Amino acid sequence: MALKVMRDRRPARLRLPAQQWLDFTILNGNVRQECVFRSTYLSPALAMTYLKTNRAKIEKTARERWEDGLVEDGIVYVDMD
């Protein structure tokens, strides 16, 4: 799983204040799907730590959203719960 901090590409009106977005990729056979994890942490380091700690749960949620067709602009968005 490739992890990196992603610059928010959405318009300002759609962004939540003080939100970190982390980009990751999930694989299904030979198909790759870009995903974005949206956290409420203020620092990218805390958001990355949370993502790494809860990776299995977040990937499972991303796969479920992908299978359900919940893809926005070619990206699966997963929110922190």
Phi, psi and omega per residue, in radians:
M1 nan 2.089 3.119
A2 -1.492 2.228 -3.122
L3 -2.071 2.402 3.041
K4 -2.777 2.689 3.080
V5 -1.351 2.291 -3.048
M6 -1.964 2.364 3.053
R7 -1.213 2.383 -3.122
D8 -1.196 2.081 -3.093
R9 -1.713 -0.048 -3.113
R10 -1.421 2.721 3.086
P11 -1.068 2.671 -3.075
A12 -1.007 -0.559 -3.113
R13 -1.190 -0.362 -3.130
L14 -1.675 -0.200 -3.095
R15 -1.450 2.500 2.982
L16 -1.535 2.541 -3.137
P17 -1.185 2.524 3.058
A18 0.961 0.857 -3.136
Q19 -2.060 2.334 3.096
Q20 -1.718 2.387 3.124
W21 -2.053 2.224 3.111
L22 -2.063 2.355 -3.105
D23 -1.687 2.380 3.027
F24 -2.577 2.876 -3.082
T25 -2.126 2.374 3.009
I26 -1.976 2.665 -3.100
L27 -2.044 2.506 3.011
N28 -2.385 1.633 -3.025
G29 1.218 -2.131 3.108
N30 -1.675 0.031 -3.084
V31 -1.685 2.280 3.094
R32 -1.886 2.475 3.108
Q33 -2.230 2.182 3.084
E34 -1.317 2.399 3.125
C35 -2.312 2.699 3.092
V36 -2.255 2.215 3.065
F37 -1.717 2.139 3.141
R38 -1.814 2.053 -3.127
S39 -1.981 2.875 3.117
T40 -1.713 0.064 3.126
Y41 -1.248 2.597 -3.129
L42 -1.419 -0.482 -3.091
S43 -1.925 2.512 3.104
P44 -1.089 -0.567 -3.129
A45 -1.138 -0.744 3.110
L46 -1.158 -0.705 3.115
A47 -1.112 -0.725 3.127
M48 -1.137 -0.712 3.103
T49 -1.073 -0.764 3.117
Y50 -1.101 -0.757 3.138
L51 -1.079 -0.776 3.141
K52 -1.159 -0.671 -3.130
T53 -1.184 -0.694 -3.062
N54 -1.900 0.507 -3.032
R55 -0.982 -0.794 -3.091
A56 -1.083 -0.772 -3.136
K57 -1.156 -0.731 -3.122
I58 -1.189 -0.732 3.097
E59 -1.112 -0.697 3.118
K60 -1.079 -0.781 3.105
T61 -1.086 -0.727 3.129
A62 -1.117 -0.746 3.116
R63 -1.108 -0.720 3.114
E64 -1.098 -0.750 3.122
R65 -1.141 -0.660 3.114
W66 -1.126 -0.804 3.139
E67 -1.143 -0.550 3.119
D68 -1.407 -0.069 3.119
G69 1.408 0.344 -3.140
L70 -1.531 1.153 -3.118
V71 -1.983 2.186 3.130
E72 -1.928 2.076 3.129
D73 0.970 0.607 3.118
G74 1.391 0.187 -3.110
I75 -2.250 2.414 3.039
V76 -1.622 2.148 3.131
Y77 -1.756 2.254 3.117
V78 -2.091 2.149 3.140
D79 -1.640 2.618 3.068
M80 -1.272 2.342 3.136
D81 -1.880 nan nan
